[in-house]
Amino acid sequence: MIAVLAVLAYAAAYLRRARTLARRGRPVPAARIAAFLAGLVVLGIALSPPVHRAAEDTMAAHMVEHLVIGDFVSLLLVLGLTGPVLAPVLRVIPVRALRFAAHPAVALPLWGANFWLWHLPAAYEAALRHDGVHALQHASFLLFGMNLWMPLFGPFPRPAWFGTGAQAAYVFAIRLTSMALANLFLWSGTGFYAWYGRDLADQEAAGAVMMAEDSVFMVGLFAWLAVRWMRDAEERQQLAELSAARGLAVDERRIARAVAAGRGAALRRAMATSAPAPPGANRRTDTVLHPTTAVDAAPRTRTVHRHGSR
């Protein structure tokens, strides 16, 4: 009952924020709203009494529940987030703290540590024996899962080095971490959890479920990365052509960093509103070129006082 009320409360808060943004002329895309609400629906199903009872009976069912919450639900919720949607949260939690936690070099080890620690026999069985610990386990799978997807799908700017190749390595590291545990369950020959009677067949089924889910996710994520790689290449080409057309000497490496950081659209706006350089001039504008700042902001002016003048 508490889980259902929490899901309804999050849905109401999200829809209220979406309506507010629509009235302000900044509507949330329908696909993002659908993704967020779908995530909440799937979360409600995963936490429903029938699923809970099945998870208590077999480890394989429990594994399905955890994978749905930690992978699918977390991904759908992140896909539903935008910067304006998160603005009220950012007034409570400092932006720097969220961006630090969502940095790929931080998000991946945090998720990996949480994932493995909860599968230690003491922690896993404590969650089965105590409802409060079980709720904490599910919440941590969801929150650390969302944080894991933020560098790939979230609204924060990505580090300049986190391009397509680094993202592919990130996805591979995620799958390697979970596949290691899946293989341990599948091939160890040792029953780890007394709650399930140390049933090897059930444990092996849980490992097989995890391995199958990992494979499906791996294929899907690498397919998405291939599409993003082609899209980013096209965006870099378009920005280079816009720079040449407006007579701006924009370095290709700077364009690549802007696109990798998800700032390509902002860079395009800044270049489009910059005055064209005079013929034969070699103009450079760092305000326009820097990929990690608010490139569409108005440039600052600075007054220089010389000696003897006011």
C-alpha positions in Angstrom: 0.0 0.0 0.0 2.8 2.4 0.9 4.6 1.6 -2.4 1.4 2.4 -4.4 0.9 5.7 -2.6 4.5 6.6 -3.2 4.2 5.9 -6.9 1.0 7.9 -7.2 2.6 10.8 -5.3 5.6 10.9 -7.7 3.2 10.7 -10.7 1.2 13.6 -9.4 4.3 15.7 -8.7 5.7 15.0 -12.1 2.5 15.8 -14.0 2.0 19.0 -12.0 5.5 20.1 -12.9 4.9 19.2 -16.5 1.7 21.3 -16.6 3.5 24.3 -15.0 6.2 24.1 -17.6 3.6 23.8 -20.4 1.9 27.0 -19.2 5.3 28.8 -19.2 5.9 27.8 -22.9 8.5 25.1 -22.0 6.5 21.9 -22.5 8.0 18.5 -21.6 8.1 16.3 -24.7 5.3 13.7 -24.7 7.8 10.9 -25.1 9.5 11.9 -21.9 6.3 12.1 -20.0 5.3 8.6 -21.3 8.7 7.2 -20.3 8.5 8.5 -16.7 4.9 7.4 -16.2 5.7 4.0 -17.8 8.6 3.6 -15.3 6.2 4.3 -12.4 3.7 1.8 -13.7 6.4 -0.9 -14.0 7.7 0.0 -10.5 4.2 -0.4 -9.1 3.9 -3.8 -10.7 7.4 -4.9 -9.5 6.4 -3.9 -5.9 2.9 -5.5 -6.0 2.0 -8.3 -3.5 2.0 -11.1 -6.1 5.5 -10.3 -7.2 6.6 -9.9 -3.6 5.3 -13.3 -2.7 7.0 -14.9 -5.7 10.3 -13.2 -4.8 10.1 -14.7 -1.3 9.5 -18.2 -2.8 12.2 -18.4 -5.4 15.5 -16.6 -6.0 14.9 -16.5 -9.8 11.7 -14.5 -9.2 13.5 -12.2 -6.8 16.2 -11.6 -9.4 13.6 -10.7 -12.0 12.1 -8.2 -9.5 15.5 -6.6 -8.8 16.5 -6.4 -12.4 13.2 -4.7 -13.4 13.6 -2.1 -10.6 17.4 -1.5 -11.0 17.6 -1.5 -14.8 14.3 -1.0 -16.6 12.5 1.3 -14.1 15.5 3.4 -13.4 16.2 3.8 -17.1 12.6 4.8 -17.9 12.6 7.4 -15.1 15.8 9.0 -16.2 14.5 9.2 -19.8 11.6 11.2 -18.4 13.8 13.8 -16.8 14.8 17.2 -18.3 16.6 20.2 -16.8 13.4 22.2 -16.2 11.7 19.2 -14.7 14.5 18.9 -12.2 14.7 22.6 -11.3 12.7 22.3 -8.1 15.0 19.4 -6.9 18.1 21.5 -7.8 16.8 24.2 -5.4 17.0 21.7 -2.6 20.0 19.6 -3.6 23.1 21.6 -4.8 23.7 21.2 -8.5 27.4 20.4 -7.8 26.5 17.5 -5.6 24.2 16.0 -8.2 26.6 16.5 -11.0 29.4 15.0 -9.0 27.4 11.9 -8.2 26.3 11.6 -11.8 29.9 11.9 -13.2 30.6 8.6 -15.0 33.8 8.1 -13.0 31.7 8.3 -9.8 28.3 6.8 -10.9 29.8 3.5 -12.1 31.7 2.5 -9.0 28.9 3.6 -6.7 26.5 1.4 -8.6 28.9 -1.5 -8.7 29.5 -1.3 -5.0 25.8 -1.1 -4.1 25.0 -4.0 -6.5 27.6 -6.4 -5.1 27.1 -5.4 -1.4 23.4 -6.2 -1.5 24.1 -9.7 -2.9 26.4 -10.6 0.0 24.6 -13.3 2.0 24.2 -11.3 5.2 22.7 -8.2 3.4 20.6 -10.3 1.0 19.0 -12.4 3.7 18.5 -9.4 6.0 16.4 -7.8 3.2 14.3 -11.0 3.0 13.7 -11.2 6.8 13.0 -7.5 7.5 10.6 -5.4 5.5 12.4 -2.1 6.3 15.7 -3.5 5.0 14.0 -4.9 1.9 12.5 -1.4 1.2 16.0 0.1 1.6 17.4 -2.5 -0.8 14.8 -1.7 -3.5 15.3 2.1 -3.0 19.0 1.8 -3.4 18.7 -0.4 -6.5 16.4 2.2 -8.0 18.4 5.4 -7.0 21.9 4.0 -7.8 20.4 2.6 -11.1 19.1 6.1 -12.0 22.4 7.6 -11.1 24.1 5.0 -13.3 22.1 6.1 -16.4 22.4 9.8 -15.8 25.8 10.1 -17.6 24.3 8.5 -20.7 20.7 9.7 -20.7 20.4 12.4 -18.1 20.0 16.2 -18.6 23.3 17.3 -17.2 26.2 18.2 -19.5 28.6 15.2 -20.1 32.3 15.6 -19.5 34.2 16.5 -22.7 36.1 13.2 -22.7 32.9 11.2 -22.4 32.4 10.7 -26.1 31.0 7.6 -27.9 34.1 5.5 -27.3 34.1 6.3 -23.6 30.4 5.6 -23.4 30.9 2.2 -25.0 33.5 1.4 -22.4 31.1 2.6 -19.7 28.4 0.3 -21.0 30.8 -2.6 -21.2 32.0 -2.1 -17.7 28.4 -2.1 -16.4 27.6 -5.4 -18.1 31.0 -6.9 -17.0 30.2 -6.1 -13.4 26.8 -7.8 -13.5 27.9 -10.7 -15.7 30.6 -11.5 -13.1 27.9 -12.0 -10.5 25.6 -13.9 -12.9 28.5 -16.3 -13.7 29.1 -16.8 -9.9 25.5 -17.8 -9.4 25.5 -20.0 -12.5 28.8 -21.9 -12.1 30.0 -21.7 -8.5 28.3 -25.0 -7.4 27.7 -23.4 -4.0 24.3 -22.3 -2.6 24.7 -18.8 -1.1 21.4 -18.1 0.5 19.9 -20.2 3.3 16.5 -18.5 2.9 16.1 -20.4 -0.4 17.4 -23.6 1.1 20.7 -23.2 -0.8 18.8 -24.6 -3.8 21.4 -24.7 -6.6 18.9 -25.2 -9.3 17.0 -22.0 -8.2 20.3 -20.1 -7.9 21.4 -21.2 -11.3 18.1 -20.1 -12.8 18.6 -16.7 -11.1 22.1 -16.5 -12.7 20.7 -17.4 -16.1 18.0 -14.7 -15.8 20.6 -12.1 -15.0 22.8 -13.3 -17.9 20.0 -13.2 -20.4 18.9 -9.7 -19.2 22.5 -8.5 -19.5 22.8 -9.8 -23.1 19.5 -8.1 -24.2 20.6 -4.8 -22.5 24.1 -5.0 -24.0 22.7 -5.4 -27.5 20.2 -2.6 -27.0 22.7 -0.1 -25.5 25.4 -0.7 -28.2 22.8 -0.3 -30.9 21.8 3.0 -29.3 25.5 4.0 -29.1 25.9 3.3 -32.8 22.9 5.6 -33.6 24.4 8.3 -31.4 27.8 8.0 -33.0 26.2 8.6 -36.4 24.1 11.5 -35.1 27.1 13.1 -33.4 29.2 12.8 -36.5 26.5 14.6 -38.5 26.2 17.3 -35.8 29.9 17.9 -35.9 29.8 18.3 -39.7 26.9 20.7 -39.5 28.6 22.9 -36.9 31.8 23.0 -38.9 29.9 24.0 -42.0 28.0 26.7 -40.0 31.3 28.0 -38.7 32.8 28.2 -42.2 29.7 29.9 -43.6 29.8 32.6 -40.9 33.5 33.1 -41.1 34.2 31.9 -37.5 37.5 30.2 -36.9 36.1 27.4 -34.7 38.6 24.7 -34.0 37.3 21.2 -34.9 38.5 19.8 -31.6 36.4 22.4 -29.8 33.3 21.4 -31.8 34.0 17.7 -31.0 34.2 18.5 -27.3 30.9 20.5 -27.4 29.1 17.7 -29.1 30.5 15.1 -26.7 29.4 17.2 -23.8 25.8 17.5 -25.2 26.3 21.3 -25.9 26.1 21.1 -29.6 22.7 22.9 -29.8 23.9 25.7 -27.5 27.0 26.1 -29.6 24.9 26.3 -32.8 22.7 29.1 -31.3 25.8 31.0 -30.2 27.4 30.8 -33.6 24.1 31.6 -35.4 23.7 34.8 -33.4 27.4 36.0 -33.6 28.1 38.7 -36.1 29.9 37.3 -39.2 33.6 38.0 -39.3 34.8 40.6 -41.9 36.3 39.1 -45.1 39.8 37.9 -44.5 39.5 38.1 -40.7 40.5 35.1 -38.5 38.0 35.5 -35.7 37.9 33.5 -32.5 35.3 33.8 -29.8 36.0 31.8 -26.7 32.6 32.6 -25.3 31.1 30.8 -28.3 33.6 28.0 -28.5 33.8 26.8 -24.9 31.6 23.6 -24.7 31.0 23.4 -21.0 29.7 27.0 -20.2 26.4 28.7 -21.0 27.5 29.5 -24.5 24.2 31.2 -25.3 24.7 33.7 -22.5 25.4 37.4 -23.2 29.2 38.1 -23.2 30.6 40.0 -20.3 32.1 43.5 -20.8 35.1 44.7 -18.8 36.1 48.3 -18.3 39.8 49.0 -18.1 40.9 52.3 -16.3 44.3 53.7 -17.4 46.5 55.7 -15.0 45.4 59.3 -14.8 41.9 58.6 -16.2 38.5 57.8 -14.7 
